[in-house]
Each structure stands twice: as C-alpha cells, then as structure tokens.
Amino acid sequence: MTQRMAIYMQDVVDIQEELQLARYMEERGFSEIWQGDNRLARDCIVLMSAFLTHTKRLRVGSGVLPIWTRNPAVIAASFSSMWELGGKVDGQGRVMLGLGAWWEPIASRVGVKMTKPLKAMRENIEAIRQLLTMETITYQGEFVNLENVSLDVVYGDTSPRDIPIYLGATGPKMLELAGEICDGVCLNYGVSVDYIKRAIALVEKGAAKAGKSLSNIDLPELMVVSMSDENPDAALHAGKKLAAYYFATEPHIMKASGVDEEIAEKAKALMGWPATEEDYERASAVIPEDIVRDIMAVGTAEECRRKVKEYLDAGVTCPILYPLRGTIKEVIDAFADGV
C-alpha cells in the first residue's frame, strides 16, 4: 500500500498560493491536506471549503478546530456542508473533522474559560457524532445541551455523513479519550519518537475501553520539517526558533517532549506576546541542537526523510508535514516518492 502523506497549512503563504499548492500536492500523489485553525488568522472551515473545490481526490481535514469557538450543532452542520461539497472518492467522503481544545493566551483574552476540558471534549464529540447520523437527537450535558436537534437538510443528500472524527491530543487523559471515542488521534508536533510510542500505547488503552483494537484508530501526526540541502544549518536554526516559541508558550508540549524545565523558563523569559522575530532569535539561543533534532525533522532532505521514517516505524499512519524552512513545494517534492 502506498504510504499516505499530508501537508499542514497555517498562514505562511497567501491563500491563492495555498490553493495552488493543494492542486500540486494532488498531482504529486499526496493523500490529504490539514488546515490549521491557527490563532485568529485563518478559519479552517473557509480554507477547507476552498481546497475541496480546487481539488478532486485530496482528503481535507481540520487540524484542529477548537471546540470552544462553535456550538457542536454548528460544527456538525459546517462539516456536513463540506461533506456534500467534496463528494466521494472511492465511496468515501473527503472530509475529516479534527477537534481540539484552544490555547492560551488567546482563549482567556476573548473571554473563554476552558474548564473541565476532558468532559467538554467528550460531550462535544458524542453530540457531533450523533448529529452526523442525520437523526434527531437530544443531548443533555454540562457543556452541550441539544433538544430535538437535527441537521435538517431538506433538498440535499440526507444520508449519514461518513466523517471521521479526530482528536488533537497531547496529554495522557486526552490520548486515552481519543482512543475510546474517536476514529483517530491527531498527534502533536514538537515531540520525540519515544513520546509517540508512549502516546500510542495510551490511545490503545483507551480503545480497549470501547472494545476496539489499535488497528481501528488512525494515527496521523503533525511533524515539523525544516529542510534545506543548500543550508542545513539555517534549517536547524529555524527549528530552534520554533522550539523556543512552543516551549515558552505551550508548556504541555514542553512536558511531552521531556525538555528540562530550566530551558523552557529561559526561553519564556525571552519571548514576548505576540512574539516578534527578535524574540524568536533571542530565545533560540537557549535551545540545544540535540533537542531540536530529537523532536523535529531538520537538515537536508535526506535527513528529514530519515527522521520522518522513525515516526512511521513508531506507529504513525500518516505524516502531516509542517514545512518550516524551504518552500512548501520543495517539501512536497522531497516526500512525494516516500520516505
């Protein structure tokens, strides 16, 4: 079987270029594209809809949509609409729903209190899954309350939506929840191969609670790729800057990566919000090279392919490549023929 390959899009190129790259990915045999719902820059649903109309076979996923920003019924309706828009390829819908929590400091700045994230996530996923059956449902929870609600499509296709639900998870409890109630887990980037092995074991533990095996769970992973054949040192430096940012602002990634807290604190002291390029440069100086090579694919194209293969060997089903250094097209070309 051909290895699935995907690209992760944020907002590093303009939207028209994103659409051109989506078409190019399809031509080069990539299987899917995942759009981040990043910060307050780009809305993943808008971009996913555009990808579906500009490609014919590419599967399209949200990587990931925060549950706190939309009502679950609205999420279900949005993805149902995209399911209709994208049609089917080989009898399968082209849309994948990736859900996740939000992050700080954005959530609190817009008035969102992310309390009891596990309970809130479970309720949202359960309600959305029921709605995608196209049946009328009632759901009474602490965070989700729906009374006789359905996706009341009148003139379109009213058949159940085969939209797999993925959970963007990093912590142990969220990983177990993903295995228990989801079709897949979108594993995080900036983490080591050893972490991935532990994470997959937790997903398997959650799956067993629901009488499923690990083979029933899809395991794609976001992977940072900072690649340059001409200047691999510059690719490494770009990786250091991203690592500094995440260790300073996303402590759960730092913890998952097994990074010394002292390093993270040093980076945090040098990183402002919103972070400037000068902040990235200053904070990158405290990030050791071995940490970057442990948690990212950096260096030449061949070095990056070897690193990605380590994650595949650990159990990842689909690399979702996040190009950091080098053009996205170069990364597509480097991985189009596999790893």
C-alpha positions as CSV (number, residue, x, y, z in Angstrom):
1,M,0.0,0.0,0.0
2,T,1.3,3.5,-0.8
3,Q,2.3,5.5,2.2
4,R,-0.2,8.3,3.0
5,M,1.4,11.7,3.0
6,A,-0.1,15.1,4.0
7,I,0.8,18.7,4.3
8,Y,-0.2,21.0,7.2
9,M,-1.2,24.6,6.2
10,Q,-1.3,27.6,8.5
11,D,-1.0,31.1,7.2
12,V,2.7,31.3,6.0
13,V,1.7,31.8,2.3
14,D,-1.2,33.7,0.8
15,I,-4.5,31.9,0.2
16,Q,-4.2,31.7,-3.6
17,E,-0.8,30.1,-3.2
18,E,-2.3,27.6,-0.7
19,L,-4.9,26.6,-3.3
20,Q,-2.2,26.2,-6.0
21,L,-0.2,24.0,-3.6
22,A,-3.2,21.9,-2.8
23,R,-3.6,21.1,-6.5
24,Y,0.2,20.4,-6.8
25,M,0.0,18.0,-3.8
26,E,-2.8,16.1,-5.5
27,E,-0.7,15.9,-8.7
28,R,2.3,14.5,-6.7
29,G,0.2,11.8,-5.1
30,F,-0.3,13.3,-1.6
31,S,-3.4,11.8,0.1
32,E,-4.6,14.7,2.3
33,I,-4.2,18.3,3.5
34,W,-4.8,19.5,7.0
35,Q,-5.6,23.2,7.6
36,G,-4.8,24.7,11.0
37,D,-7.4,27.0,12.7
38,N,-4.4,29.0,13.9
39,R,-4.7,31.8,16.3
40,L,-7.1,34.4,14.9
41,A,-5.5,34.4,11.4
42,R,-7.3,31.9,9.2
43,D,-10.5,30.0,9.7
44,C,-10.0,26.3,8.8
45,I,-13.6,25.8,7.5
46,V,-13.2,28.6,4.9
47,L,-9.9,27.1,3.7
48,M,-11.1,23.5,3.7
49,S,-14.1,24.5,1.6
50,A,-11.7,26.2,-0.9
51,F,-9.5,23.1,-1.0
52,L,-12.5,20.9,-1.7
53,T,-13.5,23.0,-4.7
54,H,-9.9,23.2,-6.1
55,T,-9.1,19.5,-5.9
56,K,-10.7,16.3,-7.0
57,R,-9.4,13.5,-4.8
58,L,-7.5,15.1,-1.9
59,R,-9.0,14.5,1.5
60,V,-9.2,17.6,3.7
61,G,-9.1,17.8,7.5
62,S,-9.2,20.5,10.2
63,G,-6.0,20.4,12.2
64,V,-7.6,21.2,14.7
65,L,-10.9,23.1,15.2
66,P,-11.3,24.4,18.9
67,I,-14.5,23.1,20.5
68,W,-14.9,26.4,22.4
69,T,-15.4,28.5,19.3
70,R,-18.6,27.0,17.9
71,N,-21.7,25.2,19.1
72,P,-21.4,21.4,18.3
73,A,-24.6,21.6,16.2
74,V,-23.0,24.4,14.1
75,I,-19.8,22.3,13.8
76,A,-21.8,19.3,12.6
77,A,-23.7,21.5,10.0
78,S,-20.5,23.1,8.7
79,F,-18.8,19.7,8.2
80,S,-22.0,18.2,6.7
81,S,-22.0,21.0,4.2
82,M,-18.4,20.4,3.3
83,W,-19.1,16.7,3.0
84,E,-21.7,17.5,0.4
85,L,-19.4,19.9,-1.3
86,G,-16.5,17.5,-1.6
87,G,-18.4,14.5,-2.8
88,K,-16.9,11.0,-2.5
89,V,-13.8,9.3,-3.8
90,D,-13.8,5.5,-4.0
91,G,-17.0,5.5,-2.0
92,Q,-15.6,7.6,0.9
93,G,-16.2,11.2,1.8
94,R,-13.3,13.6,1.6
95,V,-13.8,15.5,4.8
96,M,-12.1,14.8,8.2
97,L,-13.1,16.5,11.4
98,G,-10.2,17.3,13.7
99,L,-11.2,18.8,17.1
100,G,-9.1,20.1,19.9
101,A,-9.0,22.4,22.9
102,W,-7.9,26.0,22.4
103,W,-4.8,27.6,23.8
104,E,-3.6,30.5,25.9
105,P,-3.3,33.3,25.9
106,I,-5.9,33.6,23.2
107,A,-8.8,31.8,25.0
108,S,-8.8,34.0,28.1
109,R,-8.3,37.2,26.0
110,V,-11.5,36.5,24.2
111,G,-13.4,35.5,27.3
112,V,-13.3,31.7,27.0
113,K,-12.9,29.7,30.2
114,M,-11.6,26.3,29.3
115,T,-12.9,24.4,32.3
116,K,-13.1,20.6,32.5
117,P,-11.6,20.1,29.1
118,L,-12.0,16.3,29.1
119,K,-15.7,16.4,29.9
120,A,-16.3,19.2,27.4
121,M,-14.5,17.3,24.7
122,R,-16.4,14.1,25.3
123,E,-19.7,15.9,25.2
124,N,-18.9,17.7,22.0
125,I,-17.6,14.6,20.2
126,E,-20.6,12.5,21.3
127,A,-23.1,15.1,20.3
128,I,-21.4,15.8,16.9
129,R,-21.2,12.1,16.1
130,Q,-24.9,11.6,16.8
131,L,-25.8,14.6,14.7
132,L,-23.8,13.2,11.7
133,T,-26.1,10.2,11.7
134,M,-28.7,12.7,10.4
135,E,-31.1,11.6,13.1
136,T,-32.9,14.0,15.5
137,I,-31.1,13.9,18.8
138,T,-31.4,15.2,22.4
139,Y,-28.3,15.6,24.4
140,Q,-28.1,16.9,27.9
141,G,-24.7,17.5,29.4
142,E,-22.8,20.1,31.4
143,F,-21.4,21.8,28.3
144,V,-23.6,20.6,25.5
145,N,-27.4,20.8,25.6
146,L,-29.4,20.0,22.5
147,E,-33.2,19.5,22.4
148,N,-34.7,17.7,19.4
149,V,-31.9,18.9,17.1
150,S,-31.1,17.5,13.6
151,L,-29.2,18.5,10.6
152,D,-32.4,19.3,8.8
153,V,-31.3,19.0,5.2
154,V,-34.4,19.3,3.0
155,Y,-33.2,19.3,-0.6
156,G,-29.8,17.8,-0.4
157,D,-28.4,14.3,0.4
158,T,-29.9,13.2,3.7
159,S,-27.8,10.0,4.2
160,P,-25.5,9.7,7.2
161,R,-22.2,11.5,6.9
162,D,-19.1,9.3,6.9
163,I,-16.9,12.0,8.5
164,P,-14.2,10.5,10.8
165,I,-13.6,12.4,14.0
166,Y,-10.1,13.0,15.2
167,L,-8.9,14.5,18.5
168,G,-5.8,16.6,18.7
169,A,-4.4,15.3,21.9
170,T,-1.1,15.6,23.8
171,G,-1.8,14.7,27.4
172,P,-2.3,11.2,28.7
173,K,-6.0,11.5,29.6
174,M,-6.9,13.2,26.3
175,L,-5.0,10.5,24.4
176,E,-7.0,7.8,26.1
177,L,-10.2,9.6,25.4
178,A,-9.3,9.8,21.7
179,G,-8.7,6.0,21.6
180,E,-12.0,5.4,23.3
181,I,-14.4,7.7,21.3
182,C,-12.7,8.8,18.2
183,D,-11.8,7.4,14.8
184,G,-8.3,8.8,15.1
185,V,-6.0,11.0,17.0
186,C,-4.0,13.9,15.5
187,L,-0.7,13.5,17.3
188,N,1.1,16.7,18.1
189,Y,4.3,18.0,16.7
190,G,7.4,19.0,18.6
191,V,7.6,15.7,20.4
192,S,10.1,12.8,20.4
193,V,9.7,9.4,18.8
194,D,9.8,7.9,22.4
195,Y,6.8,10.2,23.3
196,I,4.9,8.9,20.2
197,K,5.4,5.3,21.3
198,R,4.0,6.2,24.8
199,A,1.2,8.2,23.3
200,I,0.1,5.3,21.0
201,A,0.1,2.9,24.0
202,L,-2.3,5.3,25.8
203,V,-4.5,5.5,22.7
204,E,-4.6,1.7,22.6
205,K,-5.6,1.7,26.3
206,G,-8.5,4.0,25.5
207,A,-9.6,1.9,22.5
208,A,-9.7,-1.2,24.7
209,K,-12.2,0.5,26.9
210,A,-14.6,0.7,24.0
211,G,-13.8,-2.9,22.8
212,K,-11.7,-1.7,19.9
213,S,-8.1,-2.5,18.9
214,L,-5.4,-0.1,17.9
215,S,-5.9,-1.1,14.2
216,N,-9.3,0.6,14.4
217,I,-7.7,4.0,15.2
218,D,-6.0,6.2,12.6
219,L,-2.8,7.8,13.9
220,P,-1.6,10.8,11.8
221,E,0.9,13.1,13.3
222,L,1.9,16.7,12.7
223,M,5.6,16.8,12.0
224,V,7.8,19.9,11.7
225,V,10.1,19.7,8.6
226,S,12.8,22.4,8.4
227,M,14.6,21.4,5.3
228,S,17.4,22.8,3.2
229,D,20.0,21.0,1.1
230,E,21.9,24.2,0.5
231,N,22.0,25.5,4.1
232,P,21.1,22.8,6.6
233,D,22.5,24.9,9.4
234,A,19.8,27.6,8.6
235,A,17.2,24.8,8.7
236,L,18.4,23.8,12.2
237,H,18.3,27.4,13.3
238,A,14.7,27.8,12.1
239,G,13.8,24.7,14.2
240,K,15.4,26.2,17.3
241,K,13.3,29.3,16.9
242,L,10.1,27.3,16.7
243,A,11.1,25.1,19.6
244,A,11.8,28.2,21.7
245,Y,8.4,29.6,20.9
246,Y,6.5,26.4,21.9
247,F,8.5,25.7,25.0
248,A,7.8,29.3,26.1
249,T,4.1,29.3,25.3
250,E,2.9,25.7,25.2
251,P,4.0,24.0,28.4
252,H,2.2,20.8,27.6
253,I,4.4,20.3,24.5
254,M,7.5,21.0,26.6
255,K,6.4,18.4,29.1
256,A,5.6,15.8,26.5
257,S,9.0,16.4,24.9
258,G,10.8,15.8,28.2
259,V,12.5,19.1,28.0
260,D,14.3,20.4,31.0
261,E,12.1,23.0,32.7
262,E,15.0,25.3,33.1
263,I,15.4,25.6,29.3
264,A,11.8,26.3,28.9
265,E,11.9,29.0,31.6
266,K,14.9,30.7,29.9
267,A,13.0,30.7,26.6
268,K,9.9,32.1,28.2
269,A,11.8,34.9,29.8
270,L,13.0,36.0,26.3
271,M,9.7,35.5,24.5
272,G,7.0,38.2,24.4
273,W,3.4,38.0,23.2
274,P,2.7,38.4,20.4
275,A,6.2,37.2,19.7
276,T,8.4,39.2,17.4
277,E,11.2,38.0,15.1
278,E,13.6,39.5,17.6
279,D,12.0,37.4,20.4
280,Y,12.4,34.2,18.4
281,E,16.1,35.0,17.7
282,R,16.9,35.7,21.3
283,A,15.1,32.7,22.7
284,S,16.6,30.3,20.1
285,A,20.0,30.7,21.6
286,V,19.0,28.7,24.7
287,I,17.7,25.7,22.7
288,P,20.3,22.9,22.4
289,E,20.7,21.3,19.0
290,D,20.1,17.8,20.2
291,I,16.7,18.7,21.4
292,V,15.7,20.1,18.1
293,R,17.0,17.0,16.2
294,D,15.1,14.8,18.7
295,I,11.6,16.4,18.1
296,M,11.7,17.7,14.5
297,A,12.9,16.7,11.1
298,V,15.7,19.2,10.3
299,G,18.6,19.4,7.9
300,T,18.9,18.1,4.4
301,A,16.0,16.4,2.5
302,E,17.6,13.0,3.2
303,E,18.0,13.8,6.9
304,C,14.3,14.9,7.1
305,R,13.1,11.7,5.3
306,R,15.1,9.5,7.7
307,K,13.6,11.3,10.7
308,V,10.0,11.0,9.4
309,K,10.6,7.3,8.9
310,E,11.4,7.0,12.6
311,Y,7.9,8.2,13.4
312,L,6.4,5.9,10.9
313,D,8.3,3.0,12.4
314,A,6.9,4.0,15.8
315,G,3.3,3.6,14.6
316,V,2.3,6.9,12.9
317,T,0.0,6.2,10.0
318,C,0.3,9.5,8.1
319,P,2.9,12.2,8.4
320,I,1.3,15.6,8.3
321,L,4.3,17.6,7.3
322,Y,4.6,21.2,8.5
323,P,7.2,22.9,6.3
324,L,9.2,25.4,8.3
325,R,12.3,26.1,6.2
326,G,12.3,25.8,2.5
327,T,9.3,26.3,0.3
328,I,6.3,24.1,0.8
329,K,6.7,22.9,-2.8
330,E,10.2,21.8,-2.1
331,V,8.9,19.7,0.9
332,I,6.2,18.2,-1.3
333,D,8.8,17.2,-3.9
334,A,11.1,15.8,-1.3
335,F,8.4,13.5,0.1
336,A,6.3,12.7,-3.0
337,D,8.2,9.5,-3.6
338,G,8.0,8.4,0.0
339,V,10.5,8.3,2.9
